Structure formats: C-alpha cells, structure tokens
C-alpha cells in the first residue's frame, strides 16, 4: 500500500516548482524580466519555465481548469503519428523534450484569461501548431536531417488555415554569421504562398543554438 503513496508524493514534489510558477504568473508575485528584443525595444515578460522543473506526464493545472488538456493531448498525438516518407516528423530522440516544451508553452499561453476568452477554437489550434513547430525547430536545429523532415510538412500539419493559405517549404537552409554583432547565427528558409515569396529568418544563439526571440515572431 505504500508504493502508490510514494509515487503520488514524487509526482507532487516534482510538480511543486511548476505550480509555483503558475501561481506567481496568475497573481503577479514575481516581477517581470526586462530584456531587449531584436528591434531594440524593451520586452517585459516572465522568465520561461524550465523543462527541468516540469513533469512531462502532467499537462499542467491551467490546462485542466479550462478544459484544454484533451486538445493538447490530441495535437501531440497527431504530430507523433504524422509520417513523411515513412519517417516520423518528430523523431523519438527529441520527442520527450519536445512534448515537455510544447506543454509548458501552451500552458503559459492560456494563462492569459482575457486573450483566451475572445479566442476561437481555430485560432487556438493554430497557435498550438506554431508552438509545436517552433519547439521542434529549436530542439532539432543542429540536425539538417531533422530540419528537412519538419519544414516541408508544414502544409500537412495545419499551417494553411491560420495564415491566409501561406505554405512553408524548405527551399534552402543557410547558417550565416550575423553581419553586425558577430554573435548570432541565422537559420534561413523561404516561405512560399499563392502570391507570397519571402524569407523567414530565425535568430539563433551561437552558444546553445536555441531560438532567442518570441515564438510569435517565428513566422512573421
């Protein structure tokens, strides 16, 4: 009889750091972090939760409160099941970390009660799609093979319904040094739509190769 209690205690202990972050975000306990974005503007935002503080088996209290746990679970399962040329779009090696990062960010997104109240289900699904793809790109950014699997499948995973039919395909992948600061790398690929031809640039930190900007700016 002691074993179930032990497992429950471990889950509670592992979830405490995340619970504290959720409580602080709702009640404004912690002061927001001050930083400067790529445009030189001050960005006041709460620090992003760490995957190390998150139990990947728990989808977050806020998601259960607003009834979105099943939506996230369904989205994760759809991405997990998606195959391209017989290969999974989310590799087994990155799946656990990707799932945790997606859950953290989606849980953080729905913390904004005013935004959530006026958000349609279609928009909510599109935001979840963006979080899923950007999280996968961050984790797999140093692997050409995985990047090549992710980008061409964007139209197949719902990216045609949120951006006026825009289709994202991997036309080229370039890593170049930032001409101005010499401290960043850029991941460049082209976005093609019905009447659109442009480049999307993701700024990467040269030390850990992670996306350093807001998720919302990833596919502007």
C-alpha positions as CSV (number, residue, x, y, z in Angstrom):
1,X,0.0,0.0,0.0
2,X,2.9,2.3,0.5
3,X,4.0,2.2,-3.1
4,X,1.1,4.2,-4.7
5,X,1.5,6.8,-2.0
6,X,5.2,7.1,-2.7
7,X,4.5,7.6,-6.5
8,X,1.9,10.2,-5.6
9,X,4.4,12.0,-3.3
10,X,7.1,12.0,-6.0
11,X,4.6,13.5,-8.5
12,X,3.6,16.2,-6.1
13,X,7.3,17.0,-5.3
14,X,8.2,17.1,-9.0
15,X,5.3,19.4,-9.8
16,X,5.9,22.0,-7.0
17,X,8.4,24.2,-9.0
18,X,5.9,24.3,-11.9
19,X,3.0,25.0,-9.5
20,X,4.9,27.9,-8.0
21,X,5.5,29.4,-11.5
22,X,1.8,29.1,-12.3
23,X,0.7,30.7,-9.1
24,X,3.2,33.6,-9.5
25,X,2.2,34.2,-13.1
26,X,-1.5,34.4,-12.2
27,X,-1.1,36.6,-9.1
28,X,1.8,38.7,-10.4
29,X,4.1,37.7,-7.5
30,X,7.4,37.8,-9.4
31,X,8.5,41.0,-11.2
32,X,8.7,40.5,-15.0
33,X,12.1,40.1,-16.6
34,X,13.4,43.1,-18.5
35,X,15.1,42.4,-21.8
36,X,15.7,44.0,-25.2
37,X,14.4,42.4,-28.3
38,X,15.9,42.3,-31.8
39,X,14.4,45.7,-32.6
40,X,16.0,47.4,-29.7
41,X,12.7,47.6,-27.8
42,X,12.3,46.7,-24.1
43,X,10.5,43.4,-23.6
44,X,8.8,42.8,-20.2
45,X,7.9,39.2,-19.8
46,X,8.1,36.5,-17.3
47,X,11.0,34.1,-17.5
48,X,10.2,30.9,-19.4
49,X,9.7,27.8,-17.2
50,X,12.5,25.3,-17.4
51,X,11.9,21.8,-18.7
52,X,13.9,20.5,-15.8
53,X,11.1,21.8,-13.5
54,X,8.4,20.1,-15.4
55,X,6.9,16.6,-15.2
56,X,6.2,15.5,-18.8
57,X,3.4,13.2,-17.5
58,X,1.4,16.2,-16.3
59,X,-0.2,18.6,-18.7
60,X,-0.5,21.5,-16.3
61,X,-3.2,22.6,-13.9
62,X,-4.3,25.5,-16.0
63,X,-5.0,23.3,-19.0
64,X,-7.3,21.1,-16.8
65,X,-9.0,24.2,-15.4
66,X,-10.0,25.5,-18.8
67,X,-10.7,22.1,-20.4
68,X,-7.8,22.2,-22.9
69,X,-5.9,19.1,-21.7
70,X,-7.6,16.9,-24.4
71,X,-6.9,19.5,-27.1
72,X,-3.2,19.4,-26.3
73,X,-3.1,15.6,-26.0
74,X,-4.8,15.3,-29.4
75,X,-2.4,17.7,-31.0
76,X,0.6,16.0,-29.6
77,X,-0.7,12.6,-30.8
78,X,-1.4,13.9,-34.3
79,X,2.1,15.2,-34.6
80,X,3.5,12.0,-33.1
81,X,1.6,9.9,-35.6
82,X,2.5,12.1,-38.7
83,X,4.8,10.3,-41.0
84,X,6.6,11.7,-44.1
85,X,8.1,9.1,-46.5
86,X,7.8,6.5,-43.8
87,X,9.6,8.6,-41.2
88,X,8.1,10.3,-38.1
89,X,8.1,14.1,-38.2
90,X,9.0,14.2,-34.5
91,X,12.0,11.9,-34.0
92,X,12.0,9.6,-31.0
93,X,15.2,11.2,-29.8
94,X,13.6,14.7,-29.5
95,X,10.0,13.6,-28.6
96,X,10.2,13.8,-24.8
97,X,11.9,17.2,-24.7
98,X,9.6,18.5,-27.4
99,X,6.5,17.3,-25.6
100,X,7.6,19.0,-22.4
101,X,8.4,22.3,-24.1
102,X,5.2,22.3,-26.1
103,X,3.2,21.7,-22.9
104,X,4.9,24.4,-21.0
105,X,4.4,27.0,-23.7
106,X,0.8,26.1,-24.4
107,X,0.0,26.1,-20.6
108,X,1.7,29.5,-20.4
109,X,-0.3,30.8,-23.4
110,X,-3.7,30.0,-21.9
111,X,-2.7,31.8,-18.6
112,X,-3.9,35.0,-20.3
113,X,-7.6,34.8,-19.4
114,X,-8.6,37.8,-21.4
115,X,-7.0,36.6,-24.5
116,X,-8.4,33.1,-24.1
117,X,-12.0,34.4,-23.5
118,X,-12.1,36.0,-27.0
119,X,-10.1,33.3,-28.8
120,X,-11.8,30.9,-31.3
121,X,-11.0,27.2,-31.3
122,X,-9.5,27.7,-34.8
123,X,-7.1,30.4,-33.6
124,X,-6.3,28.3,-30.5
125,X,-5.4,25.3,-32.7
126,X,-3.2,27.5,-35.0
127,X,-1.3,28.9,-32.0
128,X,-0.7,25.4,-30.8
129,X,0.6,24.4,-34.2
130,X,3.0,27.3,-34.2
131,X,4.2,26.3,-30.7
132,X,4.7,22.7,-31.8
133,X,6.7,23.5,-34.9
134,X,8.8,26.2,-33.3
135,X,9.6,23.9,-30.3
136,X,10.6,21.1,-32.7
137,X,12.9,23.5,-34.7
138,X,14.6,24.7,-31.5
139,X,15.4,21.2,-30.4
140,X,16.4,19.9,-33.8
141,X,18.1,23.0,-35.2
142,X,21.6,21.5,-35.3
143,X,20.4,18.5,-37.4
144,X,19.9,19.0,-41.1
145,X,18.1,15.7,-41.4
146,X,15.5,16.5,-38.8
147,X,15.0,20.1,-40.0
148,X,14.5,18.8,-43.5
149,X,11.8,16.5,-42.2
150,X,10.0,19.3,-40.3
151,X,9.7,22.2,-42.7
152,X,8.3,20.6,-45.9
153,X,5.5,19.0,-43.9
154,X,4.1,22.4,-42.6
155,X,1.2,22.4,-45.0
156,X,0.2,18.9,-43.9
157,X,0.0,19.8,-40.3
158,X,-2.4,22.7,-40.4
159,X,-0.4,25.7,-41.4
160,X,-2.6,26.5,-44.4
161,X,-5.6,27.6,-42.2
162,X,-4.0,30.2,-40.0
163,X,-2.0,32.4,-42.4
164,X,-4.2,33.0,-45.4
165,X,-3.1,29.9,-47.2
166,X,0.6,30.5,-46.8
167,X,2.7,27.4,-47.3
168,X,6.1,27.0,-45.8
169,X,8.6,24.8,-47.6
170,X,12.3,24.2,-47.1
171,X,13.8,25.8,-50.2
172,X,17.2,26.3,-48.6
173,X,18.9,26.1,-45.2
174,X,21.7,28.5,-44.6
175,X,23.6,29.2,-41.4
176,X,25.4,32.5,-41.6
177,X,27.1,34.8,-39.2
178,X,25.4,37.9,-38.1
179,X,27.0,40.8,-40.1
180,X,26.5,43.3,-37.3
181,X,27.1,41.7,-34.0
182,X,29.1,38.6,-35.0
183,X,27.5,36.9,-32.0
184,X,24.4,35.3,-33.6
185,X,23.6,32.7,-36.2
186,X,20.7,32.8,-38.5
187,X,18.6,29.9,-39.8
188,X,17.1,31.0,-43.1
189,X,14.4,29.4,-45.2
190,X,11.9,30.6,-47.7
191,X,8.1,30.8,-47.3
192,X,6.0,30.4,-50.4
193,X,2.3,31.1,-50.8
194,X,-0.2,31.8,-53.5
195,X,1.2,35.3,-54.0
196,X,4.0,35.4,-51.5
197,X,7.7,34.9,-51.8
198,X,9.8,35.9,-48.8
199,X,12.4,34.7,-46.4
200,X,11.9,33.8,-42.7
201,X,15.0,34.3,-40.5
202,X,15.3,32.7,-37.1
203,X,18.0,34.3,-34.9
204,X,20.0,31.7,-33.0
205,X,22.2,32.0,-30.1
206,X,25.7,30.8,-31.2
207,X,26.4,29.2,-27.9
208,X,23.5,26.8,-27.5
209,X,21.7,27.2,-30.9
210,X,18.3,28.0,-29.4
211,X,15.7,30.4,-30.6
212,X,16.2,33.7,-28.7
213,X,13.1,35.6,-29.9
214,X,9.4,35.4,-29.1
215,X,7.6,32.4,-30.6
216,X,5.0,34.8,-32.1
217,X,7.7,36.3,-34.4
218,X,9.0,33.0,-35.7
219,X,6.8,33.0,-38.9
220,X,6.0,36.7,-39.4
